[in-house]
Amino acid sequence: MEQLRTIGRELAMGSQGGWGQSKEFLDLVKSIGEARSKAEEDRIISRELDHLKRRLADPDVPRRKMKELLLRLVYAEMLGHDASFGHIHAVKMTHDESLPLKRTGYLAVALFIDERHDLVILVVNTIQKDLRSDNYLVVCAALTAASRLIGEEAIPAVLPQVVDLLAHPKEAVRKKAVMALHRFYQRSPSSVSHLVSNFRKRLCDNDPGVMGATLCPLYDLILEDPNAYKDLVVSFVNILKQVAERRLPTSYDYHQMPAPFIQIKLLKILAVLGSGDKSASGHMYTVLGDIFRKGDTASNIGNAILYECICCVSCIFPNSKMLDAAAETTSKFLKSDSHNLKYMGIDALGRLIKINPDIAEQHQLAVIDCLEDPDDTLKRKTFELLYKMTKSTNVEVIVDRMIEYMISITDHHYKAEIASRCVELAEQFAPSNQWFIQTMNKVFEHAGDLVNIRVAHNLMRLIAEGFGEEDEGADSQLRSSAVNSYLRILGEPKLPSSFLQIICWVLGEYGTADGKHPASYIIGKLCDVAEAHPTDDTVRGYAVSAILKIFAFEIAVGRKSDMLPEFQSLVDELSSSHSTDLQQRAYEVQALLGLDKQAVESVMPIDASCEDIEVDKNLTFLNSYVQQALENGATPYIPESERSGVVSVGNYRAQDQHETSAHALRFEAYELPKPSLPTATSQSSVSLPTTDLVPVPEPSHYREDHHQARSQQSGNAVSGEFGAKLRLDGVQKKWGRESYASSSTPSSSTSSQQAANGGSNSDGGGLVTSQARESSYGSKSQQQGTEVSAEKQRLAASLFGSSAAKPNRKGHAGRKAAKESSSTEKVTPQPAKEQVTPAAPPPDLLDLGEEPVSSSAPSADPFSQLDGLLGPASASPALSGTSAPSASNTPDLMSIFSDDVQTGATSASTEPAQKGATTKKGHSLQDALQKDATARQVGVTPTGNNPNLFKDLLG
């Protein structure tokens, strides 16, 4: 806001002899700056907008005064108020011949509207004219506006002129032309894909500004396909070397650094090109060593270049001397007093330990200092570093510190992130199952419902499966410790719902297994849980199921268990609950208590949570019941795919009612209408009475999958049968039932490449030795006269350990839960990706030319057999197998809007009628079909106004 007010004061310097602005503008800026509340500021701006609206409506406003009015409009719109009434005046000012007014108009238009605005079409012609101007300042203003306002549809209108400007004698024009092409590529890569070679040519431009502007589009192109630009590695290295050697004009220096932003962009490009490529990386070592050696750590921009060099070294093929130089620079960042440099050092260290994990041990005390720093951002970045360097020897210390930090923060988003990282590290590096369960208990207790429900299922499965070995005593000890810990945790207030579900399940399965706790004690605890959460049906359901398991276990072992009064009241309450799930659980408990021991063992087997459940999809256990019903005269079941057309009519009507009843707002685009496929009808099917024809709808998913293929075939077939006609196969259906519109969302996929970096002993430039780096942190401590406490030394030893220590085996065999989940994901077959065929562009409605002949054979259409109802004159061409002329017969427009297509022979699915059938009395079918065809031709779907359409046909 202060910057905005400063800009306004500078624009209002007219009263003080500045740019000739009026005193009104100065008073406006001054009053806004002195406003004491947002409401007062809004009143000032509203009053100003009313004044500007009256002034702009005056046709006699001088042009110079119009410029000031537009600036005041820009100022009001930048403060968040609507000034759309003045947008057209900004567009008009772009047509002015005066350069200051034209540039002001372009500036206002670029701030007011974007490429999707309706007024952009009025600016395109002006941009085209100004791109051909002899004044290079006008051309620059037009290129700047084109980068902001030209959308994907308007790119072809200005693209040839922008390409020609790449050879303009003025370097400013060439630079802005490159920037405009880059913007066009970002909006529509296919429109500029054939002009990629122009960026290579501009890389050799004599002006450093043009060359620097070319690096931005080349970086985007290299990210898409690095292999296509490997030949430019030497050129990029030479350019970077010339820039680092200060061969560019001093006007490109920033804080005494030669063209730092060009250096940073070149380093980013080299990092992508050298990833996993030893030969390409070999060309970069020398120039990277020179930058490390000449790096200036006294300024922020110098530190930025050094940080980018570290990122480049961590991406390209590894080199020992390059890694030593990067580690030395990282050490300087970590030992700095600036939190920003420490943050950069932690981030750089996280990149380097991916290549050489031993680098972190050299800076362990600095990392611990950052971990204990009061700066929360630096502390979070340090936790990210510890997450990357976790292994089986230090997982306990790191996870404990992360849980302590998770407890201290209140940001739910970051707390969920920390919890997920703790779970991931515990599942991957847990030294024992007991430690894993205790860690998960802490995470669930403090993170609550922020933890993924998958973690809860994995924890329950781990407790059920145990160590995965034959040691039953160890498994029993694990479950007993889990039960004891959960009984102790139940005394804590405000436990999360997901954690309570785990507790109830464990207590129900193993609460009385070891005999230490009586059943009445466990049941009382579970009743307390259910009563304490009267609104959480899930927790209450888990508690009731747990009590059911305890009763089943007691009955199975032959112990008498009486129902506690509190549990009896709970069952009575749940029996009349609004939740049918809770009602069912309550009735199951009552029914179970009345069964004998053998029945209980078969219904609720002991410790059967790990047994696989076999699902009988064919329901073979009902075979005897079905056979008995068939013997008693019941109708056999007919699969949906084999049912007759009469049965499918009900499905057709139900689907039709479902589609017409869905009146919710729809935001997806309409698809093309669904035309039918007319075909020559067989002699046997034509001879049948038309009253027996029944439309058999195909499944909806089949219609959606093959919709586009059918629409092309149907258009060709209809044109061949009726001659020239109005083409409606590409017209969007805007009226009628909603089934004519469906969504088609194109999917796009992005690809990313990752290259694994190996080890190398290639030599680089002359660099600092590792001996000085090893003693750097100790020398600084001696200079400051500080001593490292014993607590920090122990923490460092537990976090980083010894470089020669071998990591223990990763977790215990009891990590079976995580392993099984990962293996399940591996064997799960990936669904085949659905191929999306791009829809053809809608044709011209007035194009009455011939349709292209389709190469695919058309399928049968039941509606084409209804042509006999229109009279013998219209049915004779179909019987003779020749197409009727369009001048004498009316085309059957019903086939264009039919929803269902008969893929098989119609005669096979209909029953033959008696030969002596006569026409029913009542409405004329011929008139009804003619009216319906006329109504559909004008775009109206007669769903309810023509009751005779299907009523008389279907009987």
Residue pairs with C-beta under 8 A, 6 or more apart in sequence:
4 78
4 79
5 29
5 32
5 33
8 25
8 28
8 29
8 32
8 33
8 75
9 26
9 29
9 33
10 18
11 19
11 21
11 25
11 29
11 71
11 75
12 18
12 21
12 25
12 26
12 28
12 29
13 19
13 21
13 26
14 20
14 21
14 22
14 23
14 25
14 26
15 21
15 22
15 23
15 26
16 26
20 64
21 68
21 71
22 68
25 68
25 71
25 72
28 44
28 48
28 72
28 75
29 75
31 44
32 41
32 44
32 45
32 79
35 41
35 44
41 79
42 81
45 76
45 79
45 81
46 81
48 72
48 76
49 76
49 81
49 82
49 83
52 69
52 72
52 73
52 76
52 83
52 86
53 85
53 86
55 61
55 69
56 66
56 69
56 85
56 86
56 89
61 69
63 96
63 98
63 101
64 101
66 89
66 93
66 101
67 93
67 100
67 101
67 104
69 86
69 89
70 86
70 89
70 90
70 93
70 104
70 105
70 108
71 104
71 108
73 83
73 86
73 90
73 108
74 83
74 107
74 108
74 111
74 112
76 83
77 83
77 111
77 112
78 111
83 112
84 112
86 112
87 109
87 112
87 113
87 117
87 119
88 119
90 105
90 108
90 109
90 112
91 105
91 109
91 119
91 122
91 123
92 105
93 101
93 102
93 104
93 105
93 108
94 102
94 105
94 106
94 109
94 123
94 126
94 145
95 102
95 105
95 126
96 102
96 105
99 135
99 137
99 138
102 130
102 138
102 141
103 137
103 141
106 141
106 142
106 144
106 145
109 119
109 123
109 145
109 149
110 144
110 145
110 148
110 149
113 119
113 120
113 149
114 120
114 148
114 149
115 148
115 149
115 150
115 151
115 152
115 154
115 187
116 151
120 149
120 150
120 151
120 154
121 154
123 145
123 149
124 149
124 150
124 154
124 157
124 158
126 142
127 142
127 145
127 146
127 149
127 150
127 158
128 157
128 158
128 161
130 138
130 139
130 141
130 142
131 139
131 142
131 143
131 146
131 158
131 161
131 162
131 165
132 161
133 139
133 142
136 168
136 170
136 172
136 173
139 165
139 168
139 173
139 176
140 172
140 173
140 176
143 162
143 165
143 173
143 176
143 177
143 179
143 180
144 176
146 158
146 162
146 180
146 183
147 176
147 179
147 180
147 183
150 157
150 158
150 180
150 183
150 184
151 187
152 187
152 188
152 191
155 184
155 187
155 188
155 191
155 192
156 191
159 184
159 191
159 192
159 195
162 177
162 180
162 181
162 184
163 177
163 181
163 195
163 198
165 173
165 174
165 176
165 177
166 174
166 177
166 178
166 181
166 198
166 201
166 202
167 174
168 174
168 177
171 205
171 206
171 207
171 209
171 210
172 209
174 202
174 205
174 207
174 210
175 207
175 209
175 210
175 213
178 199
178 202
178 210
178 213
178 214
178 217
179 213
179 216
181 192
181 195
181 198
181 199
181 217
182 213
182 216
182 217
182 220
184 191
184 192
185 191
185 192
185 217
185 220
186 220
196 221
199 214
199 217
199 218
199 221
200 218
200 232
202 210
202 211
202 213
202 214
203 211
203 214
203 215
203 218
203 232
203 235
203 239
204 211
205 211
205 214
208 248
208 249
208 252
208 259
208 262
211 239
211 262
212 259
212 261
212 262
212 265
215 262
215 265
215 266
215 269
216 265
218 229
218 232
218 269
219 265
219 268
219 269
219 272
221 228
221 229
222 229
222 269
222 272
222 273
223 272
226 272
226 273
226 275
226 753
229 273
230 273
230 277
230 280
232 273
233 270
233 273
233 274
233 280
233 283
233 284
234 283
236 266
236 269
236 270
236 273
237 270
237 283
237 284
237 287
239 262
239 266
240 263
240 266
240 267
240 270
240 287
241 287
241 290
242 248
243 258
243 259
243 262
243 263
243 266
244 258
244 263
244 287
244 290
244 291
244 294
245 258
246 258
248 258
248 259
252 258
252 259
252 262
253 259
254 260
254 261
254 301
255 299
255 300
255 301
255 302
256 296
256 299
257 263
257 296
257 299
257 301
257 302
257 305
260 301
260 302
260 304
260 305
263 291
263 305
263 308
264 304
264 305
264 308
267 305
267 308
267 309
267 311
267 312
268 308
268 311
268 312
270 284
270 312
270 316
271 311
271 312
271 315
271 316
272 315
273 280
274 280
274 281
274 284
274 312
274 315
274 316
274 317
275 315
275 316
275 753
275 755
275 757
276 317
276 755
276 756
276 757
277 316
277 317
277 755
278 317
278 760
278 762
280 316
280 317
281 316
281 317
281 319
282 317
282 762
284 312
284 316
285 319
285 321
285 322
285 762
285 763
285 764
285 765
286 764
286 765
288 309
288 312
288 313
288 322
288 325
288 764
288 765
289 321
289 322
289 325
289 764
289 765
289 766
289 767
290 765
291 305
291 306
291 309
292 306
292 309
292 325
292 326
292 328
292 329
292 765
292 767
293 325
293 765
293 766
293 767
295 302
295 305
295 306
295 309
295 329
296 302
297 303
297 306
297 332
300 340
303 333
303 341
303 344
306 329
307 333
307 344
307 348
309 326
309 329
310 326
310 329
310 330
310 348
310 351
310 352
311 348
311 351
313 319
313 322
313 323
313 325
313 326
313 352
314 326
314 348
314 351
314 352
314 354
314 355
315 757
316 757
317 757
317 758
317 760
318 355
318 356
318 757
318 758
318 759
318 760
319 760
319 761
319 762
319 763
319 764
320 760
320 761
320 762
321 763
321 764
321 765
321 767
322 764
322 767
323 352
323 355
323 356
323 359
324 767
324 768
324 769
324 770
324 773
325 764
325 767
325 768
326 348
326 352
327 352
327 359
327 362
327 770
327 773
328 767
328 768
328 772
328 773
328 776
329 348
330 345
330 348
330 349
330 352
330 359
330 363
331 345
331 362
331 363
331 366
331 773
331 776
331 777
332 341
332 345
333 341
333 342
333 344
333 345
333 348
334 342
334 345
334 346
334 349
334 363
334 366
334 367
334 370
335 366
335 776
335 777
335 780
336 342
336 345
339 373
339 375
339 377
339 378
342 370
342 373
342 378
343 377
343 378
343 381
345 366
346 367
346 370
346 378
346 381
346 382
346 384
346 385
347 381
349 359
349 360
349 363
349 367
349 385
350 384
350 385
350 388
352 359
353 359
353 360
353 385
353 388
353 389
354 388
355 757
357 389
358 803
360 367
360 385
360 389
360 800
361 800
361 801
361 803
362 773
362 774
362 777
363 777
364 796
364 799
364 800
365 777
365 788
365 792
365 796
366 777
367 382
367 385
367 386
367 799
368 792
368 795
368 796
368 799
370 378
370 379
370 381
370 382
371 379
371 382
371 383
371 386
371 401
373 379
373 382
376 409
379 405
380 414
383 401
383 402
383 405
383 418
383 421
386 398
386 401
386 402
386 799
387 398
387 402
387 421
387 425
389 800
390 398
390 425
390 429
391 429
391 807
392 429
392 431
392 807
392 808
392 809
392 810
392 811
393 801
393 805
393 807
393 808
394 798
394 799
394 800
394 801
395 425
395 426
395 429
395 430
395 431
396 431
396 435
396 798
397 795
397 798
397 799
398 425
398 799
399 422
399 425
399 426
399 439
402 418
402 421
402 422
402 425
403 422
403 439
403 442
403 443
403 446
405 418
406 415
406 418
406 419
406 422
406 443
406 446
406 447
407 446
409 415
409 418
412 450
415 447
415 450
416 447
416 450
416 451
418 447
419 443
419 447
419 450
419 451
420 451
420 452
422 439
422 443
423 440
423 443
423 451
423 452
423 455
426 435
426 436
426 439
426 440
426 443
427 436
427 458
427 811
427 815
427 817
427 818
428 810
428 811
428 818
429 810
429 811
430 436
430 439
430 811
430 812
430 815
431 808
431 811
431 812
432 812
432 814
433 462
433 466
433 467
433 478
433 812
433 814
434 478
434 481
436 462
436 814
436 815
437 459
437 462
437 463
437 478
437 481
437 482
437 485
438 485
440 455
440 459
441 485
441 486
441 489
441 499
443 451
443 455
444 451
444 456
444 496
444 498
444 499
444 502
445 489
445 492
445 495
445 496
445 499
447 496
448 496
448 497
448 498
448 499
449 496
449 497
449 498
451 498
453 498
454 821
456 498
456 499
456 501
456 502
458 817
458 818
458 821
459 502
459 817
460 502
460 505
460 506
460 609
461 610
461 817
461 820
462 814
462 815
462 816
462 817
463 478
463 479
463 482
463 506
463 509
463 510
464 509
464 607
464 609
464 610
465 610
465 814
465 816
465 817
466 472
466 474
466 475
466 478
466 479
466 814
467 474
467 475
467 478
467 812
467 813
467 814
468 813
468 814
468 816
469 813
476 513
476 514
478 814
479 506
479 509
479 510
479 513
479 514
480 510
480 513
480 514
480 516
482 506
482 510
483 506
483 507
483 510
483 511
483 513
483 514
483 517
486 502
486 503
486 506
486 507
487 507
487 517
487 525
489 495
489 499
489 503
490 503
490 525
490 528
490 529
495 503
497 533
497 536
497 538
497 539
500 529
500 533
500 536
500 539
500 542
501 538
501 539
501 542
503 529
504 526
504 529
504 539
504 542
504 543
504 545
504 546
505 542
505 546
507 522
507 525
507 526
507 546
508 526
508 542
508 545
508 546
508 547
508 548
508 549
508 550
509 546
509 549
509 607
509 609
511 517
511 519
511 522
511 546
511 550
512 518
512 519
512 522
512 550
512 553
512 554
513 553
513 607
519 550
519 551
519 553
519 554
519 559
519 561
520 561
520 562
520 564
522 550
523 547
523 550
523 564
523 567
524 564
524 566
526 543
526 546
526 547
526 550
527 543
527 547
527 564
527 566
527 567
527 570
529 539
529 543
530 539
530 540
530 543
530 544
530 570
531 566
531 570
533 539
533 540
534 540
537 579
537 581
537 582
540 574
540 582
541 579
541 581
541 582
541 585
544 570
544 571
544 574
544 582
544 585
544 586
544 589
545 585
547 567
547 589
548 585
548 588
548 589
548 592
548 604
549 604
550 561
551 561
551 589
551 592
551 593
552 592
552 600
552 603
552 604
552 606
553 604
553 606
554 560
554 561
555 561
555 592
555 595
555 597
555 600
556 597
556 600
556 601
556 604
556 606
558 597
563 571
563 593
571 586
571 589
571 590
574 582
574 583
574 585
574 586
575 583
575 586
575 587
575 590
576 583
577 583
577 586
592 600
592 603
592 604
595 603
605 611
626 637
630 636
638 647
644 909
645 694
645 695
645 696
645 909
645 910
646 694
648 694
648 696
648 697
649 694
649 695
649 954
651 697
652 695
652 696
652 697
652 900
655 697
655 700
656 737
656 739
659 737
659 738
659 739
660 737
660 738
660 943
662 738
666 738
666 741
668 741
668 742
668 743
668 744
668 745
669 743
669 744
670 732
670 733
670 734
670 740
670 741
671 707
671 740
671 741
671 742
671 743
671 744
671 839
672 707
672 708
672 711
672 729
672 730
672 731
672 732
672 839
672 842
673 711
673 728
673 729
673 731
673 732
673 733
673 740
673 896
673 897
674 703
674 707
674 710
674 711
674 740
674 897
674 898
674 899
675 710
675 711
675 714
675 715
675 718
675 728
675 729
675 895
675 896
675 897
675 898
676 710
676 714
676 861
676 863
676 864
676 895
676 896
676 898
676 901
677 710
677 713
677 714
677 717
677 858
677 859
677 860
677 861
677 901
678 714
678 717
678 718
678 721
678 858
678 861
678 863
678 864
678 892
678 895
679 717
679 858
679 859
679 860
679 861
679 864
680 878
680 881
681 860
681 864
681 865
681 878
681 906
682 905
682 907
684 907
685 865
685 905
685 906
685 907
686 865
686 868
686 878
686 879
688 907
688 910
688 912
688 913
689 913
689 917
690 865
690 866
690 868
690 869
690 925
690 953
691 913
691 917
691 920
691 952
691 953
691 955
692 910
692 911
692 912
692 913
693 862
693 865
693 866
693 906
693 910
693 953
694 862
694 909
694 910
694 953
694 954
695 862
695 863
695 898
695 900
695 902
695 950
696 862
696 900
696 902
696 909
697 899
697 900
698 900
698 901
698 902
698 903
703 899
703 900
703 901
704 742
707 742
708 837
708 839
709 837
709 856
710 859
710 901
711 729
712 729
712 840
712 854
713 854
713 856
713 858
713 859
714 729
714 858
714 895
714 896
715 727
715 729
715 851
715 854
716 851
716 852
716 853
716 854
716 858
717 854
717 858
718 725
718 851
718 891
718 895
718 896
719 725
719 727
719 850
719 851
720 851
720 853
720 883
721 883
721 884
721 891
722 883
722 884
722 886
722 889
722 891
722 892
723 883
723 885
723 886
723 887
724 848
724 849
724 850
724 886
725 848
725 886
725 891
726 845
726 848
726 937
727 843
727 844
727 845
727 847
727 848
727 851
728 845
728 896
729 843
729 896
730 840
730 841
730 842
730 843
731 842
731 845
732 741
732 842
733 740
733 741
733 897
734 939
735 939
735 940
735 941
736 897
736 940
736 941
736 943
737 899
737 941
737 943
739 899
740 897
740 899
740 941
744 836
744 839
746 836
746 838
747 836
781 787
781 788
811 818
859 901
859 902
859 903
860 902
860 903
860 904
860 905
860 906
861 895
861 898
861 901
861 902
862 900
862 902
862 906
863 892
863 894
863 895
863 898
864 878
864 892
864 895
865 906
866 892
866 894
866 929
866 953
867 874
867 875
867 878
867 892
868 874
868 875
868 878
869 925
869 926
869 929
870 890
870 926
870 929
870 930
871 926
873 889
874 884
874 889
874 890
877 883
877 884
877 889
878 884
890 930
890 933
892 933
893 933
893 936
893 937
894 929
894 932
894 933
894 936
896 936
897 936
897 941
902 909
919 925
920 952
922 948
922 952
923 948
923 952
925 948
925 952
925 953
928 946
928 948
928 949
928 952
929 949
931 942
931 946
932 942
932 946
932 949
935 941
935 942
935 945
935 946
936 942
942 949
